[in-house]
Amino acid sequence: MTIFIYNTNFILLVNPIIPPTKILDSLLLMQIALKGPSHGYALATCIEEKFEWKPSQTAIYNALKSMESDGLVTSEERIESGRVQKIYSITKNGKKQSEETHQHMKMHMMKSFTRFFSFMQMVGNIESSDESKAFQQRMHDSLENMRNISFIALLLLKEVPKETEKVIEEFLLSLKEIAEKNKIDLPKEGVLDK
C-alpha cells in the first residue's frame, strides 16, 4: 500500500517504511538509542514534540512491555523526583534493530525523493499557467482525499484488517483499470511495488 503524506509545503508518495503496527516501537527504540535510558512519559513527550503525534500512555507502555519481552529493551526501577520510575534502556539486539530500521528508512527515503522529483518534472511539463493552476488544484484536492483515506485505512487496519486490505486492493485495481483503459503507461517498479 502506498501512503500519501501531504502538508501545505510538501507532497511525498511513500511505501510504508515499517509496518504500521511497528511504527511506535521503532520510534521508541530510536528515541532510546538517541537519548539514552528514559521513562515512558519522557519518550511520549519527545515523540509528540518531534512528530506532532501523541500516542496514548497505554500504547507507549504496551509497546515498551512488548519490546522488553522481545529483548529489545530492558527496564529498571529508579527513584526520580521522589517517584519510582521505570527506566528503559536499549539492548544490543534493540540497537541492531534500530540501526537496521534507520538504514531501511534512509534507503526508502532516497527512493521516495527520486519519485517525488520525477513527479515534479512531469508537473513542470504543463505548458500554460491556467492549465498548471487547474492541475495543482486537482492535485491538492486529490491528495487531501488520499491523506484522509490513508488515515482512515491505518486506523481500520488494526480493527478490521481483512476488510480494509480488500478495499485497498480493489481501489488500486480500479485505478490500474482506468490507466489501462486510457492507455496510460504505469511504472513497472517503484510506486506500484507491493
Beta strands, then each sheet from edge to edge (+ up, - down):
strand 1: 3-7
strand 2: 10-14
strand 3: 38-39
strand 4: 73-80
strand 5: 83-90
sheet 1: 1+ 2-
sheet 2: 3+ 5- 4+
end
